[in-house]
């Protein structure tokens, strides 16, 4: 038993020893890996790392190797001169120099610098800070490291440069594309840096895009069919003209201008079959509250509204009740008192219309309006005003082969049948009446439900202006004849004397 335990103990010790030797081997391998990783670092390499410490004038960054990087704090200040970072924030920096104990990092080479630094920036593609001093033929003069460089106008921006003067006096980061004549001929480019930044930003941004996502953007370009909105540099989407507003928009320029800030909703994402790039369809109107929801909260059937006539059609006029919500006044609902054949006989686009909501269809989003209901129904009290047997005076509104239409009040008229005229004792006098002439009639029957009135003639049917006019003419003629006879008799008497 003792021998057995001794044997087991010996085997375990041997295994522990092997394990210890394995740990040493792993450490050696790790050290060798770190040394190899560090040996691969060189000027111009881009380092992305988190801030691990912040002192009064230096920011220390985890470079992913044994050696931490250091960058001058003042280089990271924002436009307001404030330091906007905290421990844990990630930075994109370039290696400008290094040794076994330190890595010096920078966003870009700036300041006086020497020719060696300019050459290193050129060979290692390290950005340099330059100030645009003037616009020259074909581009711009740029000062980098106290040296004059040239930036072609096509390399100043990723978009067409419309106003070169707007760049003068500004400082940007550039890449050095060419150095000749010991620094006498230096050519730089900003476009390459911008394109890289845009592509990186685009890739990151598109990961956050999905149908229904809401973003703030800027109108970049207006076309007849819609507006292109920039969501971030390099990412545009199209807002079709139908998606600009809940109100009808004929041209985007009616409500938008280039440079406007707008809030949009992503409604569709498509991938271009050839380029593989995403195509975004956007909506401005869907990013805000649906006005139809607001309408149904505020209005119900029977309510009166006041809106603007926006367009006329053959069958009616569309009225905007609230921005984005329109209702239709059918031509048959325009007037109780007039026969309307064309909506434009009653309404002109831009007119303010008063109407009553007759019907609402939330599913189809249709609203039927009535102008004549707002004005009031002239037949409402007709049964009390025009009972059967009452003698009333009306106006001939029209003469037809089957009878005369007699108007009693605006919107209230009835029929005097031809048979009633034919059997009248003085039919000739009635036949002489014209449209617009007054006539006295008796109510024969009335039906408010059917809006029908029928009349019959009275003994003095033709009394009124027409008869009065005729009587006056006769009287005038008679008085005139008597006067003439008296004058003639007096004249004869004087002659005899």
Secondary structure by P-SEA (a helix, b strand, c coil): caaaaaaaaaaaaaaaaaaaaaaaaaaaaaaaaaaaaaaaccccbbbbbccccccccbbbbbccccbbbbccccccccccccccccccbbbbbbbccccccbbbbcccccccccaaaaaaaaaabbbbbbbbccccccbbbbbcccbbbbbccccccccccccccccccbbbbbbbccccccccbbbbbaaaaaaaaaaaaaaaaaaaccccbbbbbbbccccccbbbbbccccbbbbbccccccccccccccccccccccbbbbbccccccccccbbbbbbbcccccccaaaaaaacccccbbbbbbbcccccccccccccccbbbbbcccccccccccccccccccccbbbbbbbcccccccbbbbbbcccccccccccccccccccbbbbbccccccccbbbbbccccccccccaaaaaacccaaaaaaccccbbbbbbbcccccccbbbbbbbcccccccaaaaaaaaaaaaaaaaaaaaaaaaaaaaaaaac
